[in-house]
Amino acid sequence: MYRGREGQWAWLLHRLSGLAILAYLLVHVISISLFVFGERAYMALHTTYELPIFSLGLIAVTAGVVYHSLNGLRIIVMDFTGMGVLYQRQMFWAVMGLTLLATAYTAFVVIGRMLGGAA
């Protein structure tokens, strides 16, 4: 049975995070374009963004953007340096660790604001 290693997981997560960022961008462009239909239509949608599910989505978007950007840098190092491939496993785990830290900080701030704090 084939078992994926760090390289395969990095590839899969990079593709999924890219698709998630694209979906977020499309939703963002559509929501901003509602201003064409007037302020009432624009504000009707933007008030729904205050729901908790969208706050949790912000945490997920942050995780996706941070992972995608750091993994992109990892790919650049692997492609343009002779030693990048030797350390791809360590760089993958560094990317995952930094993504986890950024996501945890974002969760701390966003959940703090959801609970009424000034985090």
N, C-alpha and C positions, 0 to 999 in steps of 0.2 A: 504494500500500500504506500502510495506517495504521500509524504508529509512535507508540507511547505516549510521553508525556513524563513529567516528574517527578510531576505530579499524578496520572496514572493509576497509576504505580508505587507512589506513596504510598498510594493507595486500595487497591490489591491487597495490598500488604504489611500494611496496617492490618487488612484482613479476615482474612488468613491468620494473622497474629500473634494476633488475637482468638480465632480458632478453636483455635489451639495452646494458648493460655492456658486456654480452656474445657476442652480435653482434659486438660491437666495438673491442673486443679482437680478434674475428675471422678475421675481416677486417685487423687489425693490423698485425696478424700473416701472412696472405696472402700477404700483401704488403711488409713485410720484406722478405718473402720467394722469392720474385721476384728477389732478388739479385743473386739467383742461375742461372738465365737466363742472367746475365750480368748487368753491371752498367747502360747501356742504358735503359733497361726495367725497372730497379729500379727507375732511375731518371725520366723516362717518367711518371710514376704514381705519384711519389712524388712531381713533379711540379704542378700537379693538386690539391694537398692539399693546395696550396696557394690561391685557389679560395675562395671567401667570404662565400659560403655555408658551406665549411669545417670549417671555423672560427666560424660560428654560431653553427655548430655541436659540436665544442669544448666546447662551453658554455653549451650545452645540456648534454654532457658527464660529465662535472664537476657537474652539478646539479644532475644527476643520481648517480654518485659515492658518492657524499657527502650525499645525502638522504639515499642511501642504507647502507652506513657505520653507519651513526648516528641512523637510524632506527634499524639496527642490534644491536647496543648498547642498545637501548630502549628495544628491545626484551629480551636481556640478563638480564637487570635490572628487567623486569617483571617476568622472569622465575626463577631467582635466589634470589630474595628478597621477603619478605613477603608483603611489602608495595607497590611493583611496580604496581600491578593492580589497586590500589587505585588512582594512579596518572597517569594512562595511557593517559588520555585526555590531561593533561597538558604537559606530555612528548612529545606527538604527536605534539602539537603546538610549543613546543620548537624546535623539530627536523625540523619542517617546517620553523620556523623563521631563524634558523641557516643555513638551506639550501638556503633560499632566500638571506640571507646576502652573503654567499659564491658565489652564482650565480651572484648576482649583482656586486660583486667585480670582478669576472671573466669577466663578460660582459663589465665592465668599462675598464679593461686592454685590452681585445681582440678587442673591437670596437675601442678603442684608437689606437691600432696598425694598424687596418684596415684603419683608416682614416689618417694614416701617422705620428701619434705621437709616442712618445717614452714612452708611459704609462707603 
